[in-house]
Amino acid sequence: MALPKPSLPPSLLLLLLLFAFFASTANGTGVFRVQQKLSGRKPGAMEDFKAHDSGRHERILSSLDFPIGGLGSINNIGLYYTQIGIGTPPKNYYVQVDTGSDLFWVNCFSCKGCPKKSNSGMKLTYYDPRGSKTGSLVPCGETFCSSVYRSTYASCSSNELCLYRVVYGDGSSSTGYFVTDYIQYDGVSGDHQTEPINASVTFGCGAQQSGDLGPSSETIDGILGFGQGNSSMISQLATSGKIRKIFAHCLDSADGSGIFAIGNVVQPKVNTTPLVPNQKHYNVNLTGIEVGGTFLELPTYLFDDGTDRGVIVDSGTTLAYLPDAVFKQLFNAMFKFHQDLTFYNNGVFICFSVDDEFPQVTFHFEKFLTLTVYPHEYLFPNKEDVWCVGWQNSGAQSRSGKDMFILGDLVLSNKLVVYDLENQVVGWVNHNCSSGIKIQDDETGEVYSVDAHHITSACTMNIARFTSLLLLIIMMCCLLY
């Protein structure tokens, strides 16, 4: 029996096949491959980390010229970064993944004072909305502009560009305008497999940078903020119905890699603690600190749940910063059985010469969530037979920051940290980040394995799909002719 001729012309049929094969079928659940710029704790490297944190915290403590959804903690080095596609056709940009800031911004083609090159080996790319078929400028009359500023500002008419300008305590500033364009990231499509997903996002186009945000040997293309504000990428994607407002990271301190995932992580299981309401950062309430099995006697005001209280969980900070009263008690408890040690300050850290046992430190939070930090995590070698303490005294950093309590990568590395903004909780669990995690697809209910080192790249997936397509085209040609 002869096969019937198709009703569609062969050329049109082939176009439809092409579309069917290359149209992304993955949903909003996604992952970012993250890499640490300053990976490893080599002698001397921690001084770079400390300098990074110092500049960052001066910004956290400063007021903003125009408060844009908590954009008070832009990072000038970018410890953990990822590559993300922007525009049509997409171009790749290296951006820091930062839970301590909101706005997603990249340096733009017209930027004054922007970095021209980086010593990190990354090729810097300037975004140009004119070079993208889907790029558009955001006027003041658009809803996004008013949601960021919470009201329209009188000097801006509805057809003028929606601008942003941020001035920081250390004198650095970032100025630019908002644009809307497609971004491309990896959506989870199966076990250890991803496919590219396009989503429309509004972000900052940096027109002028100054201070530490300008030329720097450690610079990258921009910041991908995952804060709670309206301007953050996760807030935008959640509002548009693309994703649930849940994300997680797992940072591997051994080789500097890790996972940054959007979606509901179902394995490993994570216990959580409530977020302090109405905070710019991810603040949680501390209930106690235990050193070697003994609880410290801490001032009661540290446990108040009022404004600006609580402990900030921040993946953009390297070390851990404790209020003066906490630092002194913790330090004394750590060295309680080492009274004969001689300490010296190398200008950045408190160091000593000894190779002995030290206690583990456990932080206790609401809902019985604990975070245990082991000696090999808070002590690091500076040179032969010399060890230094990673804990930092906030009071020694800034007068206004003497009560600042920040837990950075010193304690967050090698843990899966989940931010569930729908339920306003944060949680973590010790985890080997190279062993992978499992994420649930909200549409199908399927559970997929994702890992840091063996996620199939979009390029590899497309090659496989293209090979299958060629075979199908050959088969169709045989049938048609």
C-alpha positions in Angstrom: 0.0 0.0 0.0 1.4 3.4 -1.0 2.0 6.0 1.6 -0.2 9.1 1.2 1.5 12.3 0.2 1.7 14.9 3.0 -0.6 17.8 2.7 2.1 20.2 3.7 5.0 21.1 1.4 8.3 19.3 2.3 10.1 22.6 3.1 7.4 23.7 5.5 7.3 20.3 7.1 11.1 20.4 7.7 10.7 23.8 9.3 8.1 22.5 11.6 10.4 19.6 12.6 13.2 22.0 13.3 10.9 24.1 15.5 9.7 21.0 17.3 13.2 19.8 18.1 14.8 23.1 19.1 11.8 24.6 21.1 12.7 24.2 24.7 10.4 21.9 26.6 11.9 22.4 30.1 10.0 24.3 32.7 11.1 27.1 35.0 13.1 24.8 37.4 16.7 25.7 36.7 20.3 25.5 37.7 23.3 27.7 37.4 26.8 26.4 37.3 28.8 28.4 39.8 32.5 28.7 40.2 34.5 30.4 42.9 36.9 33.1 41.6 39.2 32.9 44.7 38.9 29.1 45.2 41.1 27.4 47.8 42.5 28.7 51.1 46.1 29.1 50.0 48.5 31.2 52.2 47.8 34.8 51.6 44.5 34.2 49.8 42.4 35.0 53.0 43.8 38.5 53.0 42.1 39.0 49.6 38.9 37.6 51.1 39.1 40.0 54.0 39.6 43.0 51.7 36.6 41.8 49.7 34.4 41.6 52.8 35.5 45.0 54.1 34.4 46.9 51.0 31.2 44.9 50.9 30.2 45.6 54.5 30.8 49.3 54.1 28.1 49.2 51.5 25.8 47.1 53.6 25.9 49.7 56.4 25.4 52.8 54.2 22.2 54.4 53.1 21.2 54.5 49.5 20.6 57.6 47.3 17.7 55.8 45.7 16.7 52.7 47.6 16.2 50.0 45.0 14.9 46.9 46.8 17.8 46.4 49.1 20.6 47.1 46.6 22.9 48.0 49.5 25.3 45.1 49.3 26.7 45.0 45.8 29.9 43.1 45.8 33.1 44.3 44.0 34.9 41.0 43.6 32.2 38.4 43.0 33.3 35.2 44.8 30.9 32.8 43.3 29.9 33.6 39.7 28.0 32.0 36.8 27.6 32.5 33.1 24.2 33.7 31.9 22.9 34.5 28.4 21.3 37.8 27.7 19.5 39.1 24.5 18.5 37.7 21.2 20.7 36.2 19.9 22.1 35.6 23.4 25.5 36.7 24.5 27.2 35.3 27.6 28.0 37.3 30.7 29.9 36.4 33.8 27.9 37.6 36.8 28.2 37.1 40.6 25.4 35.1 42.2 24.6 37.1 45.3 21.9 36.5 47.9 22.9 39.8 49.6 21.6 42.1 46.9 18.5 42.4 44.7 19.1 44.1 41.4 20.5 42.2 38.4 22.7 44.5 36.5 25.5 44.3 33.9 27.9 46.9 32.5 26.6 48.6 29.3 28.1 49.6 26.0 28.0 53.3 26.9 29.4 52.9 30.4 31.9 55.4 31.8 34.4 54.2 34.2 33.5 50.6 33.6 36.3 47.9 33.6 37.9 47.1 30.3 39.6 43.9 31.2 39.9 41.4 34.1 43.0 39.6 35.4 40.8 36.6 36.2 41.0 35.3 32.6 37.3 36.0 31.9 36.3 37.9 28.7 34.2 40.9 29.7 31.2 41.7 27.6 29.3 44.9 27.4 25.5 44.7 27.0 24.0 46.8 24.2 20.1 46.8 24.0 20.4 47.9 20.3 22.2 44.6 19.5 19.3 42.5 20.8 16.1 41.8 18.9 14.2 41.5 22.2 15.9 44.3 24.2 13.8 47.4 25.1 14.2 50.4 27.4 12.0 50.9 30.5 10.3 54.3 30.8 9.2 55.7 34.1 5.6 55.0 33.3 6.0 51.2 33.4 4.9 49.3 36.5 8.4 48.0 37.2 9.7 51.5 37.7 7.0 52.4 40.2 7.3 49.0 42.0 11.1 49.5 42.5 10.7 53.1 43.8 7.4 52.3 45.5 6.1 55.5 43.9 6.8 57.6 40.8 9.4 60.3 41.4 8.3 63.8 40.4 11.3 64.7 38.2 10.6 61.8 35.8 7.8 61.9 33.2 6.1 58.7 32.0 8.1 58.6 28.7 11.5 59.2 30.2 14.0 56.4 31.0 13.6 54.8 34.5 17.0 55.4 36.1 18.8 54.0 39.0 21.6 55.5 41.1 23.2 54.0 44.2 25.8 55.8 46.4 27.6 53.7 48.9 29.4 54.5 52.2 32.8 53.9 50.7 32.2 56.4 47.9 31.5 53.9 45.2 28.5 54.4 43.0 26.6 52.7 40.2 24.4 54.6 37.8 22.3 53.5 34.9 18.9 52.8 33.5 16.6 49.8 33.3 16.1 47.6 30.3 14.0 44.5 29.6 15.3 41.6 27.6 15.4 37.8 27.5 17.8 35.9 29.7 18.8 32.3 29.1 19.6 29.8 31.8 19.7 26.0 32.2 16.4 24.4 32.9 16.4 20.9 34.4 15.0 18.5 31.9 16.0 15.1 33.3 18.6 13.4 35.5 21.9 15.3 35.0 20.4 17.0 31.9 19.5 20.6 31.2 17.9 22.6 28.3 18.1 26.3 27.7 15.1 28.4 29.0 14.3 31.9 27.9 12.6 34.3 30.3 11.9 38.1 30.1 13.6 40.0 32.9 14.1 43.7 33.7 17.6 44.5 34.8 20.0 47.4 35.2 22.1 48.7 32.4 25.2 50.2 34.0 26.1 53.5 32.4 28.6 54.7 35.0 30.6 53.1 37.7 33.0 54.7 40.2 35.2 53.6 43.1 35.5 49.9 43.6 32.8 49.2 41.1 34.9 50.7 38.4 38.1 49.2 36.8 39.5 46.4 39.0 41.6 43.3 38.3 38.9 41.1 40.0 35.9 42.5 38.2 33.3 40.6 36.2 30.4 41.7 34.0 27.8 42.3 36.7 25.8 41.1 39.7 22.9 38.6 39.7 21.0 39.5 42.8 18.8 36.9 44.5 17.5 39.1 47.4 13.8 39.5 48.4 13.1 42.9 46.7 10.8 43.4 43.7 13.8 44.0 41.4 15.5 40.7 42.0 15.4 38.1 39.2 13.7 35.4 41.4 10.9 37.9 42.4 10.3 38.8 38.7 10.2 35.2 37.5 7.9 34.2 40.4 5.5 37.1 39.7 5.3 36.1 36.1 4.4 32.5 37.1 7.6 31.0 35.7 8.9 29.5 38.9 8.1 29.1 42.6 9.9 31.5 44.8 12.4 28.9 46.2 16.1 28.6 45.5 19.1 26.9 46.9 22.9 26.9 46.8 25.6 24.4 47.6 29.1 25.7 47.6 32.0 23.3 47.4 35.1 24.7 49.2 37.3 21.9 48.0 37.4 22.9 44.4 35.5 26.1 44.3 32.5 24.8 42.3 28.9 24.3 43.4 25.2 24.4 42.5 22.8 27.3 42.4 19.3 26.0 41.8 15.8 27.5 41.3 13.1 25.1 42.4 11.9 22.8 45.1 14.8 20.8 46.5 13.5 17.5 47.9 16.8 15.7 48.7 18.6 16.1 50.9 15.9 17.1 53.4 16.5 20.5 55.1 15.2 21.8 58.4 14.3 25.4 58.4 14.1 28.5 60.6 11.8 31.6 60.1 13.1 34.7 58.4 13.0 37.9 60.4 10.1 39.9 58.8 10.7 43.2 56.8 14.4 42.9 56.4 16.5 43.8 53.4 18.7 40.7 53.8 18.1 37.1 54.9 18.0 37.6 58.7 17.3 34.7 61.1 16.9 34.8 64.9 19.7 33.4 67.0 18.9 31.6 70.3 22.3 30.6 71.5 25.9 29.7 70.8 27.6 26.6 72.0 31.4 26.1 72.1 32.7 22.6 72.9 29.4 21.7 74.6 29.1 24.8 76.7 26.7 27.7 76.0 28.1 31.2 76.0 26.4 33.8 78.2 25.5 36.4 75.7 23.8 39.8 76.1 20.0 39.5 75.8 19.7 42.3 73.2 21.4 40.0 70.7 18.2 37.9 70.7 15.8 40.7 70.2 13.7 40.3 67.0 13.3 44.0 66.4 14.5 46.1 63.4 17.9 45.1 62.1 18.2 42.2 64.5 19.1 38.7 63.8 21.9 37.0 61.9 22.4 37.8 58.2 22.9 34.7 56.0 24.9 36.0 53.0 26.7 33.9 50.3 28.4 37.0 49.1 30.5 37.4 52.3 33.5 35.2 52.7 34.2 35.1 56.4 31.9 35.2 59.5 31.5 38.5 61.4 30.4 38.5 65.1 29.4 41.4 67.3 32.2 42.4 69.7 30.5 40.8 72.8 30.1 37.5 70.9 33.5 37.5 69.4 35.4 38.0 72.7 33.4 35.3 74.5 33.8 32.9 71.5 37.5 33.5 71.3 38.0 33.0 75.0 36.0 29.7 74.9 37.9 28.4 71.9 41.3 28.9 73.6 40.2 28.0 77.1 42.6 25.1 77.3 45.4 26.8 75.4 46.4 29.5 77.9 50.1 29.2 77.0 49.7 30.2 73.4 51.3 33.4 72.0 49.0 35.3 69.6 50.0 37.9 67.1 48.1 40.0 64.6 49.4 39.8 61.0 47.5 43.0 60.2 44.4 41.1 59.1 43.9 38.0 61.3 44.7 36.8 64.7 47.3 34.0 64.4 49.2 31.5 66.6 51.7 28.6 66.3 50.3 25.3 67.5 48.8 22.1 66.0 46.3 20.9 68.6 42.6 20.1 69.1 40.0 22.8 69.2 36.3 22.7 69.9 33.4 22.8 67.4 31.1 25.8 67.4 27.4 25.4 67.1 24.9 28.2 66.4 21.3 27.6 67.6 18.3 29.2 65.8 14.5 29.3 66.1 12.7 26.0 65.5 15.7 24.0 66.8 17.8 24.5 63.7 21.5 24.3 64.3 24.7 25.2 62.3 27.9 23.4 63.4 31.3 24.8 62.4 34.3 22.6 62.8 37.9 23.7 63.5 39.1 22.9 60.0 36.4 25.4 58.8 37.2 28.3 61.1 41.0 27.9 61.3 43.2 28.1 58.3 47.0 27.7 57.7 48.8 31.0 57.0 52.3 29.5 56.7 54.2 26.6 58.1 53.2 25.9 61.7 51.1 29.1 61.8 47.3 29.1 62.0 44.9 32.0 61.8 41.3 32.5 63.1 38.6 33.0 60.5 36.1 34.5 62.9 36.1 38.3 62.6 35.1 41.0 65.2 32.5 43.3 63.6 33.4 46.0 66.1 36.9 46.1 64.7 35.6 46.7 61.2 33.3 49.7 61.7 31.9 51.6 64.7 28.4 51.6 63.2 28.7 47.9 62.6 29.8 46.7 66.0 26.7 44.6 66.4 26.7 43.3 62.9 26.3 39.5 62.7 27.0 37.9 59.3 27.5 34.3 58.4 29.3 34.0 55.1 30.9 31.2 53.1 33.2 30.3 56.0 30.2 28.5 57.6 27.9 28.1 54.6 30.2 26.1 52.3 29.7 22.4 52.1 26.1 22.8 53.1 22.9 22.8 51.1 21.2 26.1 51.9 17.5 26.5 50.9 15.7 29.9 50.7 11.9 29.3 50.7 10.5 32.7 50.2 6.9 31.5 49.8 7.0 30.3 53.4 9.5 32.9 54.6 12.0 30.3 55.9 15.7 29.5 55.4 17.3 26.2 56.2 20.5 24.1 55.6 22.0 20.7 56.1 25.6 19.4 55.8 26.1 18.1 52.3 28.8 17.0 49.9 28.0 19.4 47.2 29.8 17.3 44.5 27.4 14.4 45.2 24.4 16.3 43.8 20.9 17.2 44.9 17.4 16.3 43.7 14.8 18.9 42.5 11.1 18.3 41.9 9.4 19.5 38.7 6.3 21.3 39.8 4.4 20.7 36.6 5.0 16.9 36.2 6.0 15.9 39.8 9.1 14.3 38.4 12.2 14.4 40.6 15.5 15.0 38.8 19.1 14.6 39.9 21.4 17.7 39.6 25.1 17.9 40.4 27.9 20.4 40.2 30.2 18.6 37.9 28.3 16.5 35.5 25.3 18.5 34.3 24.9 17.9 30.6 25.6 21.3 29.0 23.1 22.9 26.6 25.6 22.6 23.9 26.0 18.8 24.3 22.2 18.4 24.5 21.7 20.4 21.3 24.4 18.3 19.4 22.5 15.1 20.4 19.2 16.6 19.4 20.7 17.9 16.1 22.0 14.4 15.3 18.6 12.9 15.9 17.0 15.5 13.8 19.3 14.7 10.9 18.3 11.1 11.1 14.7 12.0 11.2 15.1 14.3 8.1 16.8 11.5 6.2 13.9 9.2 7.1 11.3 11.8 6.0 13.1 12.4 2.7 13.1 8.6 2.0 9.3 8.5 2.7 8.5 11.6 0.7 10.6 10.7 -2.3 
